[in-house]
Amino acid sequence: MSGVEEISSKSVEVKEDGEFDVEAEDRIGNDYFLDPTRYIFYKDRKEWADLEPVPQDDGPNPVVKIAYSEKFSDVYDYFRALLKNDERSNRAFALTADAIELNAANYTVWHYRRVLLQALSKDLREEMRYITAIIEEQPKNYQVWHHRRMVVEWLNDPSEELEFIADILSQDAKNYHAWQHRQWVIQEFKLWDNELEFVESLLEEDVRNNSAWNQRHFVISHTTGFSDPAVVEREIQYSLIQVKKAPHNESAWNYLKGMLQDQGLSSPPSLLERVLELKETHCSPYLLAFLFDCYEDVLENSNKKDNTLEGDRKETLRKALDICQLLAQEKDTIRREYWLFLGRSLKNKCCGLSEPMADEFEPSGQASGQQENS
């Protein structure tokens, strides 16, 4: 016999004449109403009888009316009534918890809760515990993370934040909301110390973690910056080491491009030579794309200099076009037309050099027969 059947068989004794045992029925009724796990609608609570609920207004002819549950409608009808009256009471504060449980993404409820937190001088430490529990259940909810930021601001105490965020990131290292909150906390309270070490620990676990690479750029940009050649060299060395761990991972190359975007990819001494050396052992479409960007940068810089030999510029253009051919025909064929387009565009920009090289890079994408010669 199932558990349900067993409970049912013990529920109410029936007299031989078919009448219910009144005493047993009363006992069951009392247990029913005293059960703290049973939800009682607000409309049935005596302490809420003074408040007229405000129903959801979907207009006279709703196109697709949402099928709200009875409980949802009950809670939000009374929430709207509270909001309408701007009631600031403990019962209003308690109702916001019921509303958030039903829809934690309702920003109006969270805003009203913040109003009540301040109006009623609620314990903000208790609120932090409440928020933590919700984030652990719904770690990708915009509204609860914003609410946490506001409460941390009011407390002016970030002491628990970095550890809490690290715990959330241990569950999902690419949680955008957690990273956004972490950046705000670090910047707002000047908690830069040891953040680079934290990022490196994440990259040791997963070198493909784009969020960790982004955080590395964020930290350095707001601390030492990338103007110091020693910092640039350190980051180049670090990035190339990570490339060797996962050659077909784009993250490290994107980081290098972002780091060097202001000064130019070809500006760091010997970077081009080191990438060409790496090409022999750890070649990938991302490495080749970086090389192409480096050559393009060299050509753009040479246009600004009067002392650049035309032969050197032609040789750089040839190398860039060879890279496009290699990508289009072998290393990144799925984006063949893209690389052919870039090659044609570069030739057009360097029109003064292209005439002697007209047969070396055909728009049709036919092989030139030339390979990269570094």
Secondary structure, DSSP 8 states (H G I E B T S, - for coil): --HHHHHHHHH--B-TTS-B-HHHHHHHHHHHHH-TTS---GGG-GGGTTS--------SS-SS-----HHHHHHHHHHHHHHHHT--SHHHHHHHHHHHHH-TT-HHHHHHHHHHHHHTT--HHHHHHHHHHHHHH-TT-HHHHHHHHHHHHHHT--TTHHHHHHHHHHH-TT-HHHHHHHHHHHHHHT--TTHHHHHHHHHHH-TT-HHHHHHHHHHHHTTT-S-SHHHHHHHHHHHHHHHHH-TT-SHHHHHHHHHHTTT-TT-STTHHHHHHHHHTTS--HHHHHHHHHHHHHHHHHHHT-SS--HHHHHHHHHHHHHHHHHIIIII-GGGHHHHHHHHHHHHHHTHHHHGGGTTTS-TT----S-----
